[in-house]
Amino acid sequence: MTRNVGSLLRTNGCTYVVVEDESDRWEDSCGKCAMRGKACMALSAVLGECDGTLRSDKKPVHFEHYGVNF
């Protein structure tokens, strides 16, 4: 599954936005991802793919928290 860049998703009570990676450096991709360290590969069925080689639009992305959730 490919989520569009800029799209929002809500899971586990939090909202995330899909952000295109700024570069191929870890600090600009996985290093900024809100899912880092949360077994992100296991979450791909819910989140969608982040690796550009696996996405239909070929854009590498990461997920960032969106807004404030109460």
Secondary structure, 3 states (H helix, E strand, C coil): CCCCCCCEEEECCEEEEEEECCCCCHHHCHHHCCCCCCCHHHHHHHHCCCCCCCCCCCCCEEEEECCCCC
